[in-house]
Amino acid sequence: MIADRPGPPDPTKADSVADFVHSLARLKQWAGEPSLSRLRSLGGQTAASDGAMVDALPKSTTSHVLRQTDRLPRWDFVRAFVTACLRSCDFPAELIPGELERWRAARTALAEPVTPPDERMPPEDVAGPPAAETPATVAAAGPAGNATAQARTADRLSSDHTLELLSRRVVREEDRARKGLLGGYNIAPVSFGLYADSIHRDDAPGEVADDLRSIGRLFTGLRPQRLLVVGSSGSGKTVLAIELVLQLLEPFVAADGRPGQPQMVPVRLNATRWTLGRPFEPWLAEQLVQDFGLAAKDALRLVRDRRVLPVVDGLDELDPEPSMGPPRRAIGLLTELNRYSDLSGRRPGAVVVTCRADRHAELREAGVELDNAARIHLRNLTTEQISTYLHARWPDRHPCERHRDDIHAALSGPAGKAVHSALATPWRLLLTATAAEAGADPVELLRVDPRADPREGAAAIGRRLLEAYVPAATGLTPRAAHSTPYQPAQVRSWLVHLAAHLRWQAARTAEEDRPPPGLTAIDIVPHLLWPIGGRRLVQALHCLCCVLFSVIAMLVFWTGSAVDSPGDLRDGLDPEELLTLALMAGWVGIATGLSLSPWPAAAGGRTNVPRGRRVTGGLLGALAGLPVGVLGGLAGLILTGERIFGPVFAVAAGGTGGLALGAVIGVTAAGRRGAERMTVSEAVRAEPVILLGFGLCGALTGLAPLRLAHAGPLPLAVGVTGAFVLAFALGVVFKIATGGWSKDAELAHPREALHRNPTIGLAFGLTGGVAAFLVFVMNQDVVESLVCALIGGVTFGLAFGAIAWTRAMIGLAVAATRGLLPFRLWDFLDWACEARLLRVTGATYQFRHRELQDFLTPSESAGNSTGRESSRYGGTPSETRSHRCTPG
């Protein structure tokens, strides 16, 4: 290189993406306009996804990127291109790393703040060979002529609608969770220290004190981006995790509240939902599907491309307390997280984990850590922080000003060490403030013998605070004016039964390889509460109801079709009668089998579709169903040989049926443009037995007119098979229609899926009832046909479309009759959230704090309660006790 030659172009002066791309073009000119072939040879090779070595700078890719001034090139391309240009003009090799760092800094300034780990290159890797770390890199590294594919990949990464959808739903969920925890926007100050023995950010050489406002800034500065949050019970770990998620997404929320395009979306996950032995990545994708309604293929893609930052909350809650040995489930999850890498596979993947301090100590003793992670420890509140919080909550001349002074006096009194230890977390401070605002005397709550051990004194204060919390919350949150107020004893009793059920759920989860979503130690899911009424009793009653519904449906169909009479059966069964009874018996058997399902699922899309869109969907569905119905009527006319109805009836009945069925499907399936829907294969795999039941009902419906027409064996076989296939397809359409999410869906309320379940059943019944009515009216008068169709449709829907709702209603009715839960459970759960006894997390309820749940959980030695509980849940007392003591 000539000594007086000017230096290479300065990329840091680029104010826009176009300027940055022009800087790359100027660098190529400065280097003497090397040919694309020379750049390809100097750019080296990189490994493709299949392990093959390919060029890092294909000619077509380089030409395309330099012309595309509206897209910021990926860092791997920039690194390879700059290195090749500098090498082309014999730039000193020892200066190349510095130049690359300038280009990296310039690109980072133009890129979005949150970038995946693969773009945050540590200094020692800056001058290394280009690596294929993203799908865009793989596409760019392909053979010549792949520019179009590379452009499509770049477009997908820069404008990912699924990523925007996930961002919006995460923001809404975390905002709701934050308000549920805090009851507003204020919280006691939470501070933390970053330990010097862990990997840390460059500007934090030792232990550093920070607060909630800086957690996002701290995390984005970590190399690698792996963080372990440790703190005592009630110290604010979940609040800190929520704040981290919201702070990382805040830069992408525009003025209209819609997120932009972050490179990586943080998603808070409940650790208790992970099961031992489950690979982490499929489980993470499954949580995105269950909690945020993503399509399975989109969730897998985001996880595979490392567009999701997992924030795993509650590692300490995986294993039972007290510990019966090493925490096996926590160790298993940490092992999976330690295998979780970034997209290159050469560095640890970005992840955040929260864990209680005593559980973390057990894990360290077992020799298990979150590898390569920075570790922060949440600090206890100081006396000054407690005073500041109380003064902000109860300023001068506030009715509780006297209570504030009493608490200050207790903190500075002879037993101040025990009092401070009891109030040193935001959760305990909240308990104290709530009790005082409800009229409790802080002097009595914080009373402790100065001569007692401070730890024992703090424990005694903690028990009194927890004991006072339910009455205080009940008194501070009266019900609506026209409702009877809840009594503290009632509320405590119902919460105790819910806590006992959660303990049973934890034991049940440990026994099942794939427990249903929500069957955890902390999640209160409405359609999973039925075992409280008595597992075996409720299952038996449900089975009896479903048998009754299905038998009524078949008897009504048999009566309405009027093909056979009781006298015909006494003369023996001919093949057609035998086929009819076989189809009816098969349908009853399927309904009975469904009623014996251990965990009926209440699933389905949770849409927020305007009424106008519903009407439009119904009209479009009716228009689409009209020709299909007419074709079906004409096919029946041909198969029956015009012996029971003519062309006019065939067209009119077929058209009417098509209009009705199409309208029902259209109203059910209505959604905004771009709504995610299940595929046909996903729908078939989801509920094959129910779809088989649909097919049998269709075959039975098609068999009746063929028998009335005395059709021959071939028309009979063709008609029954065609009706089976059509009804099976109709069931698939219903599953797809009710299984999708709207793009503009609000996050679901925990009981929304259960409330939708009977609605889906009603839609099922309407479709079956319309088809049955068209069959009945061939051989009966209109009124009788209508009555039979309505009764058969309702019972059909309850037996086939509302299984979870029927099981839940039976279980809750039994539980309420036995005084275990209130009759209006949904009102109580919502009120408990308002009273800050429970909170809504995603599609589940949870106790306001795990310490409150544990406090209300009946003890193992609670007299006869163990025997009663085991009897309700279908096990002997010894079996139930062993389940409770079994480690996860």
Summary of the structure (lengths in Angstrom):
residues: 888
radius of gyration: 32.9
end to end distance: 66.8
largest distance: 113.3
contacts: 3003
relative contact order: 0.08
helix: 61%
strand: 7%
